[in-house]
Amino acid sequence: MLTQTRYEHISLTEDNVPILANTTMKVIELVLARIAYGWSPEELHFQFPHLSLGQIHSALAYYWDHQEEFEQEIERRLDRVDRLQRQAEPSLLVARLKEKGLL
């Protein structure tokens, strides 16, 4: 079951995760692409042609209106990645490169 928001193209899942309406794309996925690559709405549309500019602008407006929540979620995800990287064994390739003094 989805809950409509005041943003025309944004719905909330049962877990209150904002997604682009009529898609399975989470708003945070689009926001992370914007942050990571510095893409404009037009470039986001080029990269995600299944999304309309209206959907993209609505997702970005939702992000700006809920920026603190998104920043906390992004930080939580980065912490998890750091934790997993520390726990992971180095790959054979990394070990070989280190042996050769290339890393």
Phi, psi and omega in degrees: 000132179252149176250130177287151177244180177281357176265119188308322187257012183241132173237159176250134176287178178300333179269011181064032175268122180287130177231161174284126184306141179064022174222177173252008184279126177283145179301322182297329178295318178292318179297317180296323176296320179296315181292313185296320187250352181069025184289140173284168175303323180293320178290323175300319178297320178296318182285331180235070187296345178284351178259141176277161175299326177299317178297317182295312180296322179295319178296318179292322176296319178299317178301309183297326179283344181231033188303317182299317178298317180295318180297322177295318179294319178296317178298318178299317179294319179295320177299319179295317178298315178301316180298316179294322179294321179293327182280336185285144174286144178295146180290161177301323180298314179298317179299316180295319179296321178294320178301323181272002179073020181270350175232000000 
